[in-house]
Amino acid sequence: MITLSHDLRIWLCAGHTDMRKGFDGLTALVQHVLNKDPFAGQVFVFRGRRGDRVKLLWWDGQGLCMYYKRLEQGKFVWPASQSGAVHLTHAQLSLLLEGVDWRPPAHRYVPKNAG
């Protein structure tokens, strides 16, 4: 069973990633594109071009771990940005991996004056 500590940070890597990349290729992306330390115990989430596959990469203190998931229907919800990283909560990561829209709902219009 995979368990992630509640105090670690989860980063969704915007844009798409070549899903042929393994440990070394994804680690290089984390270091050189995101400017983050892949060995700091954080989780990095990558999505393929078609949108139906994700890989998670994290350092568990002993070695690199990778989780790979392919949806049979639909696509993973991803930010429109093509670069950078978005911080996710554990709950948002759970929703993402279930194929559910994890993004906060858009703010609705609130009138300024009554009447």
DRENVEX-118601 format. One record per atom (N, C-alpha, C): residue number from 0; atom name; x, y, z. Coordinates in Angstrom, 1 decimal, always signed. Layout:
BEGIN
<r lolum="NUM" torlo="CA" c1="X" c2="Y" c3="Z"/>
...
***
This chain:
BEGIN
<r lolum="0" torlo="N" c1="+0.8" c2="-1.2" c3="+0.0"/>
<r lolum="0" torlo="CA" c1="+0.0" c2="+0.0" c3="+0.0"/>
<r lolum="0" torlo="C" c1="+0.9" c2="+1.2" c3="+0.0"/>
<r lolum="1" torlo="N" c1="+0.5" c2="+2.2" c3="-0.8"/>
<r lolum="1" torlo="CA" c1="+1.2" c2="+3.5" c3="-0.8"/>
<r lolum="1" torlo="C" c1="+0.6" c2="+4.5" c3="+0.1"/>
<r lolum="2" torlo="N" c1="+1.4" c2="+5.0" c3="+1.0"/>
<r lolum="2" torlo="CA" c1="+0.9" c2="+6.0" c3="+1.9"/>
<r lolum="2" torlo="C" c1="+1.8" c2="+7.2" c3="+1.8"/>
<r lolum="3" torlo="N" c1="+1.3" c2="+8.4" c3="+1.7"/>
<r lolum="3" torlo="CA" c1="+2.1" c2="+9.6" c3="+1.7"/>
<r lolum="3" torlo="C" c1="+1.9" c2="+10.4" c3="+2.9"/>
<r lolum="4" torlo="N" c1="+3.0" c2="+10.9" c3="+3.5"/>
<r lolum="4" torlo="CA" c1="+2.9" c2="+11.7" c3="+4.7"/>
<r lolum="4" torlo="C" c1="+2.1" c2="+12.9" c3="+4.5"/>
<r lolum="5" torlo="N" c1="+1.3" c2="+13.4" c3="+5.5"/>
<r lolum="5" torlo="CA" c1="+0.5" c2="+14.5" c3="+5.3"/>
<r lolum="5" torlo="C" c1="+1.2" c2="+15.8" c3="+5.3"/>
<r lolum="6" torlo="N" c1="+2.5" c2="+15.8" c3="+5.7"/>
<r lolum="6" torlo="CA" c1="+3.3" c2="+17.0" c3="+5.7"/>
<r lolum="6" torlo="C" c1="+4.1" c2="+17.3" c3="+4.5"/>
<r lolum="7" torlo="N" c1="+4.0" c2="+16.4" c3="+3.5"/>
<r lolum="7" torlo="CA" c1="+4.8" c2="+16.6" c3="+2.3"/>
<r lolum="7" torlo="C" c1="+4.0" c2="+17.5" c3="+1.3"/>
<r lolum="8" torlo="N" c1="+4.7" c2="+18.1" c3="+0.4"/>
<r lolum="8" torlo="CA" c1="+4.1" c2="+19.0" c3="-0.6"/>
<r lolum="8" torlo="C" c1="+3.9" c2="+18.2" c3="-1.9"/>
<r lolum="9" torlo="N" c1="+2.9" c2="+18.5" c3="-2.6"/>
<r lolum="9" torlo="CA" c1="+2.5" c2="+17.9" c3="-3.8"/>
<r lolum="9" torlo="C" c1="+2.5" c2="+18.9" c3="-4.9"/>
<r lolum="10" torlo="N" c1="+3.3" c2="+18.7" c3="-6.0"/>
<r lolum="10" torlo="CA" c1="+3.4" c2="+19.6" c3="-7.1"/>
<r lolum="10" torlo="C" c1="+2.9" c2="+19.0" c3="-8.4"/>
<r lolum="11" torlo="N" c1="+1.9" c2="+19.6" c3="-9.0"/>
<r lolum="11" torlo="CA" c1="+1.4" c2="+19.2" c3="-10.3"/>
<r lolum="11" torlo="C" c1="+2.3" c2="+20.0" c3="-11.4"/>
<r lolum="12" torlo="N" c1="+2.9" c2="+19.3" c3="-12.3"/>
<r lolum="12" torlo="CA" c1="+3.8" c2="+19.9" c3="-13.3"/>
<r lolum="12" torlo="C" c1="+2.9" c2="+20.3" c3="-14.5"/>
<r lolum="13" torlo="N" c1="+2.7" c2="+21.6" c3="-14.7"/>
<r lolum="13" torlo="CA" c1="+1.9" c2="+22.1" c3="-15.8"/>
<r lolum="13" torlo="C" c1="+2.4" c2="+21.6" c3="-17.2"/>
<r lolum="14" torlo="N" c1="+1.6" c2="+21.7" c3="-18.2"/>
<r lolum="14" torlo="CA" c1="+2.0" c2="+21.2" c3="-19.5"/>
<r lolum="14" torlo="C" c1="+1.9" c2="+19.7" c3="-19.6"/>
<r lolum="15" torlo="N" c1="+2.5" c2="+19.2" c3="-20.6"/>
<r lolum="15" torlo="CA" c1="+2.5" c2="+17.7" c3="-20.8"/>
<r lolum="15" torlo="C" c1="+3.9" c2="+17.2" c3="-20.8"/>
<r lolum="16" torlo="N" c1="+4.1" c2="+15.9" c3="-20.4"/>
<r lolum="16" torlo="CA" c1="+5.4" c2="+15.3" c3="-20.3"/>
<r lolum="16" torlo="C" c1="+5.4" c2="+14.0" c3="-21.1"/>
<r lolum="17" torlo="N" c1="+6.5" c2="+13.8" c3="-21.7"/>
<r lolum="17" torlo="CA" c1="+6.7" c2="+12.5" c3="-22.4"/>
<r lolum="17" torlo="C" c1="+6.7" c2="+11.3" c3="-21.4"/>
<r lolum="18" torlo="N" c1="+5.6" c2="+10.5" c3="-21.6"/>
<r lolum="18" torlo="CA" c1="+5.4" c2="+9.4" c3="-20.6"/>
<r lolum="18" torlo="C" c1="+6.4" c2="+8.3" c3="-20.8"/>
<r lolum="19" torlo="N" c1="+7.3" c2="+8.4" c3="-21.7"/>
<r lolum="19" torlo="CA" c1="+8.4" c2="+7.4" c3="-21.9"/>
<r lolum="19" torlo="C" c1="+9.5" c2="+7.7" c3="-20.9"/>
<r lolum="20" torlo="N" c1="+9.5" c2="+8.9" c3="-20.3"/>
<r lolum="20" torlo="CA" c1="+10.5" c2="+9.2" c3="-19.3"/>
<r lolum="20" torlo="C" c1="+10.4" c2="+8.3" c3="-18.0"/>
<r lolum="21" torlo="N" c1="+11.5" c2="+7.9" c3="-17.5"/>
<r lolum="21" torlo="CA" c1="+11.5" c2="+7.1" c3="-16.3"/>
<r lolum="21" torlo="C" c1="+12.0" c2="+8.0" c3="-15.1"/>
<r lolum="22" torlo="N" c1="+12.6" c2="+7.3" c3="-14.2"/>
<r lolum="22" torlo="CA" c1="+13.1" c2="+8.0" c3="-13.0"/>
<r lolum="22" torlo="C" c1="+14.1" c2="+9.1" c3="-13.3"/>
<r lolum="23" torlo="N" c1="+15.1" c2="+8.8" c3="-14.1"/>
<r lolum="23" torlo="CA" c1="+16.1" c2="+9.8" c3="-14.4"/>
<r lolum="23" torlo="C" c1="+15.6" c2="+11.0" c3="-15.2"/>
<r lolum="24" torlo="N" c1="+14.8" c2="+10.7" c3="-16.2"/>
<r lolum="24" torlo="CA" c1="+14.2" c2="+11.8" c3="-17.0"/>
<r lolum="24" torlo="C" c1="+13.3" c2="+12.7" c3="-16.2"/>
<r lolum="25" torlo="N" c1="+12.4" c2="+12.1" c3="-15.4"/>
<r lolum="25" torlo="CA" c1="+11.5" c2="+12.9" c3="-14.6"/>
<r lolum="25" torlo="C" c1="+12.3" c2="+13.7" c3="-13.5"/>
<r lolum="26" torlo="N" c1="+13.3" c2="+13.1" c3="-12.9"/>
<r lolum="26" torlo="CA" c1="+14.1" c2="+13.8" c3="-11.9"/>
<r lolum="26" torlo="C" c1="+14.8" c2="+15.0" c3="-12.6"/>
<r lolum="27" torlo="N" c1="+15.3" c2="+14.8" c3="-13.8"/>
<r lolum="27" torlo="CA" c1="+15.9" c2="+16.0" c3="-14.5"/>
<r lolum="27" torlo="C" c1="+14.9" c2="+17.1" c3="-14.7"/>
<r lolum="28" torlo="N" c1="+13.7" c2="+16.8" c3="-15.1"/>
<r lolum="28" torlo="CA" c1="+12.7" c2="+17.8" c3="-15.3"/>
<r lolum="28" torlo="C" c1="+12.4" c2="+18.5" c3="-14.0"/>
<r lolum="29" torlo="N" c1="+12.3" c2="+17.8" c3="-12.9"/>
<r lolum="29" torlo="CA" c1="+12.1" c2="+18.5" c3="-11.6"/>
<r lolum="29" torlo="C" c1="+13.2" c2="+19.4" c3="-11.3"/>
<r lolum="30" torlo="N" c1="+14.5" c2="+19.0" c3="-11.5"/>
<r lolum="30" torlo="CA" c1="+15.6" c2="+19.8" c3="-11.1"/>
<r lolum="30" torlo="C" c1="+15.8" c2="+21.0" c3="-12.1"/>
<r lolum="31" torlo="N" c1="+15.7" c2="+20.8" c3="-13.4"/>
<r lolum="31" torlo="CA" c1="+16.1" c2="+21.8" c3="-14.3"/>
<r lolum="31" torlo="C" c1="+14.9" c2="+22.7" c3="-14.8"/>
<r lolum="32" torlo="N" c1="+13.7" c2="+22.1" c3="-14.9"/>
<r lolum="32" torlo="CA" c1="+12.6" c2="+22.9" c3="-15.4"/>
<r lolum="32" torlo="C" c1="+11.8" c2="+23.5" c3="-14.2"/>
<r lolum="33" torlo="N" c1="+11.6" c2="+22.8" c3="-13.1"/>
<r lolum="33" torlo="CA" c1="+10.8" c2="+23.3" c3="-12.0"/>
<r lolum="33" torlo="C" c1="+11.7" c2="+23.9" c3="-10.9"/>
<r lolum="34" torlo="N" c1="+13.1" c2="+23.7" c3="-11.0"/>
<r lolum="34" torlo="CA" c1="+14.0" c2="+24.2" c3="-10.1"/>
<r lolum="34" torlo="C" c1="+13.7" c2="+23.8" c3="-8.6"/>
<r lolum="35" torlo="N" c1="+13.3" c2="+22.5" c3="-8.5"/>
<r lolum="35" torlo="CA" c1="+13.0" c2="+21.9" c3="-7.2"/>
<r lolum="35" torlo="C" c1="+13.9" c2="+20.7" c3="-6.9"/>
<r lolum="36" torlo="N" c1="+14.0" c2="+20.3" c3="-5.7"/>
<r lolum="36" torlo="CA" c1="+14.8" c2="+19.2" c3="-5.3"/>
<r lolum="36" torlo="C" c1="+14.0" c2="+17.9" c3="-5.3"/>
<r lolum="37" torlo="N" c1="+14.3" c2="+17.0" c3="-6.3"/>
<r lolum="37" torlo="CA" c1="+13.5" c2="+15.8" c3="-6.3"/>
<r lolum="37" torlo="C" c1="+13.7" c2="+14.8" c3="-5.2"/>
<r lolum="38" torlo="N" c1="+14.7" c2="+15.1" c3="-4.3"/>
<r lolum="38" torlo="CA" c1="+15.1" c2="+14.2" c3="-3.2"/>
<r lolum="38" torlo="C" c1="+14.7" c2="+14.8" c3="-1.9"/>
<r lolum="39" torlo="N" c1="+13.8" c2="+15.8" c3="-1.9"/>
<r lolum="39" torlo="CA" c1="+13.4" c2="+16.5" c3="-0.7"/>
<r lolum="39" torlo="C" c1="+12.1" c2="+15.9" c3="-0.1"/>
<r lolum="40" torlo="N" c1="+11.6" c2="+14.8" c3="-0.7"/>
<r lolum="40" torlo="CA" c1="+10.4" c2="+14.1" c3="-0.2"/>
<r lolum="40" torlo="C" c1="+9.1" c2="+14.7" c3="-0.7"/>
<r lolum="41" torlo="N" c1="+9.2" c2="+15.5" c3="-1.7"/>
<r lolum="41" torlo="CA" c1="+7.9" c2="+16.1" c3="-2.3"/>
<r lolum="41" torlo="C" c1="+7.4" c2="+15.1" c3="-3.4"/>
<r lolum="42" torlo="N" c1="+6.2" c2="+15.3" c3="-3.7"/>
<r lolum="42" torlo="CA" c1="+5.6" c2="+14.5" c3="-4.8"/>
<r lolum="42" torlo="C" c1="+5.4" c2="+15.4" c3="-6.0"/>
<r lolum="43" torlo="N" c1="+5.8" c2="+14.8" c3="-7.2"/>
<r lolum="43" torlo="CA" c1="+5.7" c2="+15.6" c3="-8.5"/>
<r lolum="43" torlo="C" c1="+4.8" c2="+14.8" c3="-9.4"/>
<r lolum="44" torlo="N" c1="+3.7" c2="+15.4" c3="-9.9"/>
<r lolum="44" torlo="CA" c1="+2.7" c2="+14.8" c3="-10.8"/>
<r lolum="44" torlo="C" c1="+2.9" c2="+15.3" c3="-12.2"/>
<r lolum="45" torlo="N" c1="+3.0" c2="+14.3" c3="-13.1"/>
<r lolum="45" torlo="CA" c1="+3.2" c2="+14.6" c3="-14.6"/>
<r lolum="45" torlo="C" c1="+2.0" c2="+14.0" c3="-15.4"/>
<r lolum="46" torlo="N" c1="+1.6" c2="+14.7" c3="-16.4"/>
<r lolum="46" torlo="CA" c1="+0.6" c2="+14.2" c3="-17.3"/>
<r lolum="46" torlo="C" c1="+1.1" c2="+14.0" c3="-18.7"/>
<r lolum="47" torlo="N" c1="+0.6" c2="+13.0" c3="-19.4"/>
<r lolum="47" torlo="CA" c1="+1.0" c2="+12.8" c3="-20.8"/>
<r lolum="47" torlo="C" c1="+0.2" c2="+13.7" c3="-21.8"/>
<r lolum="48" torlo="N" c1="+0.7" c2="+13.7" c3="-23.0"/>
<r lolum="48" torlo="CA" c1="+0.1" c2="+14.6" c3="-24.0"/>
<r lolum="48" torlo="C" c1="-1.4" c2="+14.3" c3="-24.2"/>
<r lolum="49" torlo="N" c1="-1.8" c2="+13.1" c3="-24.3"/>
<r lolum="49" torlo="CA" c1="-3.2" c2="+12.7" c3="-24.5"/>
<r lolum="49" torlo="C" c1="-4.1" c2="+13.0" c3="-23.3"/>
<r lolum="50" torlo="N" c1="-3.5" c2="+13.2" c3="-22.1"/>
<r lolum="50" torlo="CA" c1="-4.3" c2="+13.5" c3="-21.0"/>
<r lolum="50" torlo="C" c1="-4.9" c2="+12.4" c3="-20.2"/>
<r lolum="51" torlo="N" c1="-4.7" c2="+11.1" c3="-20.7"/>
<r lolum="51" torlo="CA" c1="-5.3" c2="+10.0" c3="-20.0"/>
<r lolum="51" torlo="C" c1="-4.3" c2="+9.2" c3="-19.1"/>
<r lolum="52" torlo="N" c1="-3.0" c2="+9.8" c3="-19.0"/>
<r lolum="52" torlo="CA" c1="-2.0" c2="+9.1" c3="-18.1"/>
<r lolum="52" torlo="C" c1="-1.3" c2="+10.1" c3="-17.2"/>
<r lolum="53" torlo="N" c1="-1.0" c2="+9.7" c3="-16.0"/>
<r lolum="53" torlo="CA" c1="-0.2" c2="+10.5" c3="-15.1"/>
<r lolum="53" torlo="C" c1="+0.8" c2="+9.6" c3="-14.5"/>
<r lolum="54" torlo="N" c1="+1.9" c2="+10.2" c3="-14.1"/>
<r lolum="54" torlo="CA" c1="+3.0" c2="+9.6" c3="-13.3"/>
<r lolum="54" torlo="C" c1="+3.3" c2="+10.5" c3="-12.1"/>
<r lolum="55" torlo="N" c1="+3.4" c2="+9.8" c3="-11.0"/>
<r lolum="55" torlo="CA" c1="+3.8" c2="+10.5" c3="-9.7"/>
<r lolum="55" torlo="C" c1="+5.2" c2="+10.1" c3="-9.4"/>
<r lolum="56" torlo="N" c1="+6.1" c2="+11.0" c3="-9.0"/>
<r lolum="56" torlo="CA" c1="+7.5" c2="+10.7" c3="-8.6"/>
<r lolum="56" torlo="C" c1="+7.7" c2="+11.3" c3="-7.3"/>
<r lolum="57" torlo="N" c1="+8.3" c2="+10.5" c3="-6.4"/>
<r lolum="57" torlo="CA" c1="+8.6" c2="+11.0" c3="-5.0"/>
<r lolum="57" torlo="C" c1="+9.8" c2="+10.2" c3="-4.4"/>
<r lolum="58" torlo="N" c1="+10.5" c2="+10.8" c3="-3.5"/>
<r lolum="58" torlo="CA" c1="+11.6" c2="+10.2" c3="-2.8"/>
<r lolum="58" torlo="C" c1="+11.0" c2="+9.9" c3="-1.4"/>
<r lolum="59" torlo="N" c1="+11.1" c2="+8.6" c3="-1.1"/>
<r lolum="59" torlo="CA" c1="+10.5" c2="+8.1" c3="+0.2"/>
<r lolum="59" torlo="C" c1="+11.6" c2="+8.1" c3="+1.3"/>
<r lolum="60" torlo="N" c1="+12.8" c2="+8.6" c3="+1.1"/>
<r lolum="60" torlo="CA" c1="+13.8" c2="+8.5" c3="+2.1"/>
<r lolum="60" torlo="C" c1="+14.8" c2="+7.4" c3="+1.8"/>
<r lolum="61" torlo="N" c1="+14.4" c2="+6.4" c3="+1.1"/>
<r lolum="61" torlo="CA" c1="+15.3" c2="+5.3" c3="+0.7"/>
<r lolum="61" torlo="C" c1="+15.6" c2="+5.2" c3="-0.8"/>
<r lolum="62" torlo="N" c1="+14.6" c2="+5.7" c3="-1.6"/>
<r lolum="62" torlo="CA" c1="+14.8" c2="+5.6" c3="-3.0"/>
<r lolum="62" torlo="C" c1="+13.6" c2="+6.3" c3="-3.7"/>
<r lolum="63" torlo="N" c1="+13.8" c2="+6.5" c3="-5.0"/>
<r lolum="63" torlo="CA" c1="+12.7" c2="+7.1" c3="-5.8"/>
<r lolum="63" torlo="C" c1="+11.6" c2="+6.1" c3="-6.0"/>
<r lolum="64" torlo="N" c1="+10.3" c2="+6.6" c3="-5.9"/>
<r lolum="64" torlo="CA" c1="+9.2" c2="+5.8" c3="-6.2"/>
<r lolum="64" torlo="C" c1="+8.4" c2="+6.4" c3="-7.3"/>
<r lolum="65" torlo="N" c1="+7.7" c2="+5.6" c3="-8.1"/>
<r lolum="65" torlo="CA" c1="+6.9" c2="+6.0" c3="-9.2"/>
<r lolum="65" torlo="C" c1="+5.6" c2="+5.3" c3="-9.2"/>
<r lolum="66" torlo="N" c1="+4.5" c2="+6.1" c3="-9.5"/>
<r lolum="66" torlo="CA" c1="+3.2" c2="+5.6" c3="-9.6"/>
<r lolum="66" torlo="C" c1="+2.7" c2="+6.0" c3="-11.0"/>
<r lolum="67" torlo="N" c1="+2.1" c2="+5.1" c3="-11.7"/>
<r lolum="67" torlo="CA" c1="+1.7" c2="+5.4" c3="-13.1"/>
<r lolum="67" torlo="C" c1="+0.2" c2="+4.9" c3="-13.2"/>
<r lolum="68" torlo="N" c1="-0.6" c2="+5.8" c3="-13.8"/>
<r lolum="68" torlo="CA" c1="-2.0" c2="+5.5" c3="-13.9"/>
<r lolum="68" torlo="C" c1="-2.5" c2="+5.9" c3="-15.3"/>
<r lolum="69" torlo="N" c1="-3.3" c2="+5.0" c3="-15.9"/>
<r lolum="69" torlo="CA" c1="-4.0" c2="+5.3" c3="-17.2"/>
<r lolum="69" torlo="C" c1="-5.5" c2="+5.2" c3="-17.0"/>
<r lolum="70" torlo="N" c1="-6.2" c2="+6.2" c3="-17.4"/>
<r lolum="70" torlo="CA" c1="-7.7" c2="+6.2" c3="-17.3"/>
<r lolum="70" torlo="C" c1="-8.2" c2="+5.5" c3="-18.6"/>
<r lolum="71" torlo="N" c1="-9.2" c2="+4.7" c3="-18.4"/>
<r lolum="71" torlo="CA" c1="-9.8" c2="+4.0" c3="-19.5"/>
<r lolum="71" torlo="C" c1="-10.8" c2="+4.8" c3="-20.3"/>
<r lolum="72" torlo="N" c1="-11.4" c2="+5.8" c3="-19.5"/>
<r lolum="72" torlo="CA" c1="-12.3" c2="+6.8" c3="-20.1"/>
<r lolum="72" torlo="C" c1="-12.0" c2="+8.2" c3="-19.6"/>
<r lolum="73" torlo="N" c1="-12.1" c2="+9.2" c3="-20.4"/>
<r lolum="73" torlo="CA" c1="-11.9" c2="+10.5" c3="-19.9"/>
<r lolum="73" torlo="C" c1="-10.4" c2="+10.9" c3="-19.9"/>
<r lolum="74" torlo="N" c1="-10.2" c2="+12.1" c3="-19.3"/>
<r lolum="74" torlo="CA" c1="-8.9" c2="+12.7" c3="-19.2"/>
<r lolum="74" torlo="C" c1="-8.7" c2="+13.3" c3="-17.8"/>
<r lolum="75" torlo="N" c1="-7.5" c2="+13.4" c3="-17.3"/>
<r lolum="75" torlo="CA" c1="-7.2" c2="+14.0" c3="-16.1"/>
<r lolum="75" torlo="C" c1="-7.3" c2="+15.5" c3="-16.2"/>
<r lolum="76" torlo="N" c1="-7.9" c2="+16.2" c3="-15.3"/>
<r lolum="76" torlo="CA" c1="-8.1" c2="+17.6" c3="-15.3"/>
<r lolum="76" torlo="C" c1="-6.7" c2="+18.2" c3="-15.0"/>
<r lolum="77" torlo="N" c1="-6.4" c2="+19.2" c3="-15.9"/>
<r lolum="77" torlo="CA" c1="-5.0" c2="+19.8" c3="-15.8"/>
<r lolum="77" torlo="C" c1="-5.1" c2="+21.3" c3="-16.0"/>
<r lolum="78" torlo="N" c1="-4.2" c2="+22.1" c3="-15.4"/>
<r lolum="78" torlo="CA" c1="-4.3" c2="+23.5" c3="-15.6"/>
<r lolum="78" torlo="C" c1="-3.9" c2="+23.9" c3="-17.0"/>
<r lolum="79" torlo="N" c1="-4.4" c2="+25.1" c3="-17.4"/>
<r lolum="79" torlo="CA" c1="-4.2" c2="+25.6" c3="-18.8"/>
<r lolum="79" torlo="C" c1="-2.8" c2="+26.0" c3="-19.0"/>
<r lolum="80" torlo="N" c1="-2.1" c2="+26.4" c3="-18.0"/>
<r lolum="80" torlo="CA" c1="-0.7" c2="+26.8" c3="-18.1"/>
<r lolum="80" torlo="C" c1="+0.2" c2="+25.7" c3="-18.7"/>
<r lolum="81" torlo="N" c1="+1.2" c2="+26.1" c3="-19.5"/>
<r lolum="81" torlo="CA" c1="+2.1" c2="+25.2" c3="-20.1"/>
<r lolum="81" torlo="C" c1="+3.4" c2="+25.0" c3="-19.4"/>
<r lolum="82" torlo="N" c1="+3.6" c2="+25.8" c3="-18.4"/>
<r lolum="82" torlo="CA" c1="+4.9" c2="+25.7" c3="-17.6"/>
<r lolum="82" torlo="C" c1="+4.7" c2="+26.0" c3="-16.2"/>
<r lolum="83" torlo="N" c1="+5.6" c2="+25.6" c3="-15.3"/>
<r lolum="83" torlo="CA" c1="+5.6" c2="+25.8" c3="-13.9"/>
<r lolum="83" torlo="C" c1="+4.9" c2="+24.7" c3="-13.2"/>
<r lolum="84" torlo="N" c1="+4.6" c2="+24.9" c3="-11.9"/>
<r lolum="84" torlo="CA" c1="+4.0" c2="+23.9" c3="-11.1"/>
<r lolum="84" torlo="C" c1="+2.9" c2="+24.5" c3="-10.2"/>
<r lolum="85" torlo="N" c1="+1.9" c2="+23.7" c3="-9.9"/>
<r lolum="85" torlo="CA" c1="+0.8" c2="+24.1" c3="-9.1"/>
<r lolum="85" torlo="C" c1="+0.8" c2="+23.2" c3="-7.8"/>
<r lolum="86" torlo="N" c1="+0.7" c2="+23.8" c3="-6.7"/>
<r lolum="86" torlo="CA" c1="+0.6" c2="+23.1" c3="-5.4"/>
<r lolum="86" torlo="C" c1="-0.7" c2="+22.5" c3="-5.2"/>
<r lolum="87" torlo="N" c1="-0.8" c2="+21.2" c3="-4.9"/>
<r lolum="87" torlo="CA" c1="-2.0" c2="+20.5" c3="-4.6"/>
<r lolum="87" torlo="C" c1="-2.1" c2="+20.0" c3="-3.1"/>
<r lolum="88" torlo="N" c1="-3.3" c2="+19.9" c3="-2.6"/>
<r lolum="88" torlo="CA" c1="-3.5" c2="+19.3" c3="-1.3"/>
<r lolum="88" torlo="C" c1="-3.6" c2="+17.8" c3="-1.5"/>
<r lolum="89" torlo="N" c1="-3.6" c2="+17.1" c3="-0.4"/>
<r lolum="89" torlo="CA" c1="-3.8" c2="+15.6" c3="-0.5"/>
<r lolum="89" torlo="C" c1="-5.2" c2="+15.3" c3="-1.1"/>
<r lolum="90" torlo="N" c1="-6.2" c2="+16.1" c3="-0.6"/>
<r lolum="90" torlo="CA" c1="-7.5" c2="+15.9" c3="-1.1"/>
<r lolum="90" torlo="C" c1="-7.6" c2="+16.1" c3="-2.6"/>
<r lolum="91" torlo="N" c1="-7.0" c2="+17.2" c3="-3.1"/>
<r lolum="91" torlo="CA" c1="-7.0" c2="+17.5" c3="-4.6"/>
<r lolum="91" torlo="C" c1="-6.3" c2="+16.3" c3="-5.3"/>
<r lolum="92" torlo="N" c1="-5.2" c2="+15.8" c3="-4.8"/>
<r lolum="92" torlo="CA" c1="-4.5" c2="+14.7" c3="-5.5"/>
<r lolum="92" torlo="C" c1="-5.4" c2="+13.5" c3="-5.5"/>
<r lolum="93" torlo="N" c1="-6.1" c2="+13.2" c3="-4.5"/>
<r lolum="93" torlo="CA" c1="-7.0" c2="+12.1" c3="-4.5"/>
<r lolum="93" torlo="C" c1="-8.1" c2="+12.2" c3="-5.6"/>
<r lolum="94" torlo="N" c1="-8.7" c2="+13.4" c3="-5.7"/>
<r lolum="94" torlo="CA" c1="-9.7" c2="+13.7" c3="-6.7"/>
<r lolum="94" torlo="C" c1="-9.1" c2="+13.6" c3="-8.1"/>
<r lolum="95" torlo="N" c1="-7.9" c2="+14.1" c3="-8.3"/>
<r lolum="95" torlo="CA" c1="-7.2" c2="+14.0" c3="-9.6"/>
<r lolum="95" torlo="C" c1="-7.0" c2="+12.6" c3="-10.0"/>
<r lolum="96" torlo="N" c1="-6.5" c2="+11.7" c3="-9.1"/>
<r lolum="96" torlo="CA" c1="-6.3" c2="+10.3" c3="-9.4"/>
<r lolum="96" torlo="C" c1="-7.6" c2="+9.6" c3="-9.7"/>
<r lolum="97" torlo="N" c1="-8.7" c2="+10.1" c3="-9.2"/>
<r lolum="97" torlo="CA" c1="-10.0" c2="+9.4" c3="-9.5"/>
<r lolum="97" torlo="C" c1="-10.6" c2="+9.9" c3="-10.8"/>
<r lolum="98" torlo="N" c1="-9.9" c2="+10.9" c3="-11.4"/>
<r lolum="98" torlo="CA" c1="-10.4" c2="+11.5" c3="-12.7"/>
<r lolum="98" torlo="C" c1="-11.5" c2="+12.5" c3="-12.5"/>
<r lolum="99" torlo="N" c1="-11.5" c2="+13.1" c3="-11.2"/>
<r lolum="99" torlo="CA" c1="-12.5" c2="+14.1" c3="-10.9"/>
<r lolum="99" torlo="C" c1="-11.9" c2="+15.5" c3="-11.0"/>
<r lolum="100" torlo="N" c1="-12.7" c2="+16.5" c3="-11.3"/>
<r lolum="100" torlo="CA" c1="-12.1" c2="+17.9" c3="-11.4"/>
<r lolum="100" torlo="C" c1="-11.8" c2="+18.3" c3="-10.0"/>
<r lolum="101" torlo="N" c1="-10.5" c2="+18.5" c3="-9.7"/>
<r lolum="101" torlo="CA" c1="-10.0" c2="+18.9" c3="-8.4"/>
<r lolum="101" torlo="C" c1="-9.9" c2="+20.4" c3="-8.2"/>
<r lolum="102" torlo="N" c1="-10.1" c2="+21.2" c3="-9.2"/>
<r lolum="102" torlo="CA" c1="-9.9" c2="+22.6" c3="-9.1"/>
<r lolum="102" torlo="C" c1="-11.0" c2="+23.2" c3="-8.3"/>
<r lolum="103" torlo="N" c1="-10.7" c2="+24.3" c3="-7.5"/>
<r lolum="103" torlo="CA" c1="-11.8" c2="+25.0" c3="-6.7"/>
<r lolum="103" torlo="C" c1="-12.8" c2="+25.5" c3="-7.7"/>
<r lolum="104" torlo="N" c1="-14.1" c2="+25.6" c3="-7.3"/>
<r lolum="104" torlo="CA" c1="-15.1" c2="+26.1" c3="-8.2"/>
<r lolum="104" torlo="C" c1="-14.9" c2="+27.6" c3="-8.4"/>
<r lolum="105" torlo="N" c1="-15.3" c2="+28.1" c3="-9.6"/>
<r lolum="105" torlo="CA" c1="-15.1" c2="+29.5" c3="-9.9"/>
<r lolum="105" torlo="C" c1="-16.0" c2="+30.3" c3="-9.0"/>
<r lolum="106" torlo="N" c1="-15.5" c2="+31.5" c3="-8.6"/>
<r lolum="106" torlo="CA" c1="-16.3" c2="+32.4" c3="-7.7"/>
<r lolum="106" torlo="C" c1="-17.5" c2="+32.9" c3="-8.5"/>
<r lolum="107" torlo="N" c1="-18.6" c2="+32.9" c3="-7.8"/>
<r lolum="107" torlo="CA" c1="-19.8" c2="+33.4" c3="-8.4"/>
<r lolum="107" torlo="C" c1="-19.9" c2="+34.9" c3="-8.1"/>
<r lolum="108" torlo="N" c1="-20.8" c2="+35.6" c3="-8.9"/>
<r lolum="108" torlo="CA" c1="-21.0" c2="+37.0" c3="-8.8"/>
<r lolum="108" torlo="C" c1="-21.7" c2="+37.3" c3="-7.5"/>
<r lolum="109" torlo="N" c1="-21.2" c2="+38.2" c3="-6.7"/>
<r lolum="109" torlo="CA" c1="-21.8" c2="+38.7" c3="-5.5"/>
<r lolum="109" torlo="C" c1="-22.2" c2="+40.1" c3="-5.7"/>
<r lolum="110" torlo="N" c1="-23.5" c2="+40.5" c3="-5.6"/>
<r lolum="110" torlo="CA" c1="-23.9" c2="+41.9" c3="-5.8"/>
<r lolum="110" torlo="C" c1="-23.3" c2="+42.8" c3="-4.7"/>
<r lolum="111" torlo="N" c1="-23.0" c2="+44.0" c3="-5.0"/>
<r lolum="111" torlo="CA" c1="-22.4" c2="+45.0" c3="-4.1"/>
<r lolum="111" torlo="C" c1="-23.5" c2="+45.7" c3="-3.3"/>
<r lolum="112" torlo="N" c1="-24.6" c2="+45.9" c3="-3.9"/>
<r lolum="112" torlo="CA" c1="-25.7" c2="+46.6" c3="-3.3"/>
<r lolum="112" torlo="C" c1="-27.0" c2="+45.7" c3="-3.2"/>
<r lolum="113" torlo="N" c1="-27.7" c2="+45.8" c3="-2.1"/>
<r lolum="113" torlo="CA" c1="-29.0" c2="+45.1" c3="-2.1"/>
<r lolum="113" torlo="C" c1="-30.0" c2="+45.9" c3="-2.9"/>
<r lolum="114" torlo="N" c1="-30.9" c2="+45.2" c3="-3.5"/>
<r lolum="114" torlo="CA" c1="-32.0" c2="+45.8" c3="-4.2"/>
<r lolum="114" torlo="C" c1="-31.9" c2="+45.9" c3="-5.6"/>
***
